[in-house]
Amino acid sequence: MTRRYMTIERIGAMSVDELQVEWAARFGLDAPALGTDQLRLGLAYRLQEQRHGGLSRSTRNLLLQTIALKSKRAVAPPPVRKLTVGTRLIRDWHGVGHTVTVLEDGFEYEGKRWGSLSAIARAITGSRWNGPLFFGLGSRNK
């Protein structure tokens, strides 16, 4: 059987049987016992996810933490990223590349030792920044 190009509009016109077949094809398992509208919403989301990518790690973590608060269960925080000595952090700022090397007791940037990424980010931008966030190691959402 030839599969037609799937669109959200087409999902809206499918019968329950067609939705269940499409669910199995998209998710790799039988459709759950959901109403027609929920099947359509799930398939539409899956279609968008396959075309444009899924949730970011920080959004998934935020959702897990929200679920934990609602259910009063503890969820382990996301793992802390450890920087290994010798790791190079590269950041483009206004068309200029900046490279920072992780040292055992700080960081090296432009031939100088620095105590924090925030100090380096401030030197680069001229304003206060969260250093790990500036270099792509952190997340705005806590």
FENNORDA-V968619 format. One record per backbone hydrogen bond with DSSP energy under -0.5 kcal/mol. CO is the residue of the C=O (numbers start at 0). NH is the residue of the N-H. E is the energy in kcal/mol with one decimal. If there is no record, write none. Layout:
# FENNORDA-V968619
co={CO/CO}
nh={NH/NH}
e={E/E}
This chain:
# FENNORDA-V968619
co={6/7/8/9/10/14/15/16/17/18/19/20/21/22/23/31/34/35/36/37/38/39/40/41/42/43/44/45/46/47/48/55/56/57/58/59/60/61/62/63/64/65/66/67/67/79/81/83/86/86/87/88/90/90/92/95/97/98/99/100/101/102/105/106/107/108/111/113/115/116/117/118/119/120/121/128/129/130/131/131/132/139}
nh={10/11/12/12/13/18/19/20/21/22/23/24/25/26/27/33/38/39/40/41/42/43/44/45/46/47/48/49/50/51/52/59/60/61/62/63/64/65/66/67/68/69/70/71/72/81/83/86/88/101/89/99/92/97/95/92/90/109/88/107/85/105/102/113/100/111/108/106/119/120/121/122/123/124/125/130/133/134/136/137/135/141}
e={-2.0/-1.8/-0.7/-0.9/-1.3/-2.5/-2.3/-2.0/-2.6/-2.6/-2.0/-1.9/-2.6/-3.1/-1.5/-2.1/-2.3/-2.4/-2.5/-2.6/-2.5/-2.6/-2.5/-2.3/-2.6/-2.2/-2.9/-2.5/-1.6/-3.0/-2.0/-2.4/-2.5/-2.2/-2.4/-2.4/-2.4/-2.3/-2.5/-2.3/-2.2/-2.3/-2.4/-1.0/-1.8/-0.6/-0.6/-2.4/-0.5/-2.8/-0.5/-2.8/-0.5/-2.4/-1.3/-2.8/-2.6/-0.5/-3.3/-2.5/-3.0/-0.8/-2.8/-3.2/-2.4/-1.7/-2.5/-2.5/-1.3/-2.8/-2.3/-2.0/-2.2/-2.7/-2.8/-0.8/-2.8/-2.2/-3.8/-1.0/-1.6/-0.6}
